Amino acid sequence: MQEIKTITTDELQKKLENGETLELVDVREDEEVAEGMIPGARHIKMGDIPDSLDQFNTDKEYFLICRSGNRSGNVAHYLQDQGYKVVNMEGGMLDWSGKTEPNK
């Protein structure tokens, strides 16, 4: 199995603060994202990912987010196997100290 790229919450926060446009995908459940998401993230539940591949583009890199980094890691392996470029946010929202906003 190919290695999954990872990023720390601090590294991701710096990229966002520097104005980088990133493709953020939060794979948590509805009740989890109700507590807040990283601004600009899209919510696609882990279980909905296989039916949502039309929302991904093989030319873009996706930063995957969950509560602790485990589910997003599983999604990262799945998407990478499908030919997508992915980065897993280590530590998940438990380690995130940046801004959050309610899920719209």
C-alpha positions as CSV (number, residue, x, y, z in Angstrom):
1,M,0.0,0.0,0.0
2,Q,1.3,3.4,-1.0
3,E,2.2,5.9,1.8
4,I,-0.4,8.6,2.5
5,K,0.9,12.2,2.7
6,T,0.1,13.8,6.0
7,I,0.0,17.4,7.4
8,T,-0.2,18.6,11.0
9,T,-2.9,20.9,12.1
10,D,-0.4,23.7,12.6
11,E,1.0,23.3,9.1
12,L,-2.5,23.3,7.6
13,Q,-3.4,26.4,9.7
14,K,-0.3,28.2,8.4
15,K,-1.2,27.4,4.8
16,L,-4.7,28.8,5.3
17,E,-3.4,31.9,7.1
18,N,-1.1,32.5,4.2
19,G,-4.1,32.6,1.9
20,E,-3.5,29.3,0.1
21,T,-6.6,27.9,-1.6
22,L,-7.0,24.4,-0.4
23,E,-9.5,21.6,-1.1
24,L,-10.6,20.6,2.4
25,V,-13.0,17.7,2.9
26,D,-14.4,16.9,6.3
27,V,-15.5,13.3,6.5
28,R,-17.1,13.4,10.0
29,E,-20.7,12.6,10.8
30,D,-23.4,15.3,10.8
31,E,-23.6,15.7,14.6
32,E,-19.8,16.1,14.7
33,V,-19.6,18.9,12.0
34,A,-22.5,20.6,13.8
35,E,-19.9,21.5,16.4
36,G,-17.8,23.4,13.8
37,M,-15.7,22.9,10.7
38,I,-12.6,24.5,9.4
39,P,-13.8,27.5,7.3
40,G,-14.0,26.6,3.6
41,A,-14.2,22.8,4.2
42,R,-16.7,20.7,2.4
43,H,-18.7,18.1,4.4
44,I,-18.9,14.6,2.8
45,K,-19.5,11.9,5.3
46,M,-17.0,9.0,5.2
47,G,-19.8,6.6,4.3
48,D,-20.9,8.8,1.4
49,I,-17.4,9.1,-0.2
50,P,-17.8,6.1,-2.6
51,D,-21.0,7.7,-4.1
52,S,-19.4,11.1,-4.2
53,L,-16.4,10.5,-6.4
54,D,-17.9,12.9,-9.0
55,Q,-17.2,15.7,-6.6
56,F,-13.4,15.0,-6.8
57,N,-11.0,15.9,-9.5
58,T,-7.7,13.9,-10.1
59,D,-5.9,17.2,-10.9
60,K,-6.5,18.6,-7.4
61,E,-5.1,17.7,-4.0
62,Y,-7.5,17.1,-1.2
63,F,-6.9,17.6,2.5
64,L,-9.0,15.1,4.5
65,I,-10.3,15.9,8.0
66,C,-12.0,13.9,10.7
67,R,-12.2,14.0,14.5
68,S,-8.8,12.3,15.2
69,G,-7.2,11.5,11.9
70,N,-8.2,7.8,11.7
71,R,-11.3,7.9,9.5
72,S,-9.8,10.5,7.2
73,G,-6.7,8.2,6.9
74,N,-9.0,5.4,5.8
75,V,-10.7,7.7,3.3
76,A,-7.3,8.9,2.1
77,H,-6.2,5.3,1.3
78,Y,-9.5,4.7,-0.5
79,L,-9.3,7.9,-2.6
80,Q,-5.6,7.4,-3.4
81,D,-6.4,3.9,-4.6
82,Q,-9.0,5.6,-6.9
83,G,-6.3,7.8,-8.4
84,Y,-6.8,11.0,-6.3
85,K,-4.1,13.1,-4.6
86,V,-4.8,13.3,-0.9
87,V,-3.3,14.5,2.4
88,N,-4.5,13.4,5.8
89,M,-4.7,16.0,8.6
90,E,-3.0,14.3,11.5
91,G,-4.7,14.6,14.9
92,G,-7.9,15.7,13.3
93,M,-10.2,18.3,14.9
94,L,-9.2,17.2,18.3
95,D,-5.8,18.9,17.6
96,W,-7.2,21.9,15.6
97,S,-6.8,25.2,17.4
98,G,-7.7,27.4,14.4
99,K,-11.0,29.0,13.6
100,T,-14.1,27.0,13.0
101,E,-17.5,27.8,11.6
102,P,-20.9,26.1,11.8
103,N,-21.6,23.7,9.0
104,K,-23.9,25.3,6.5
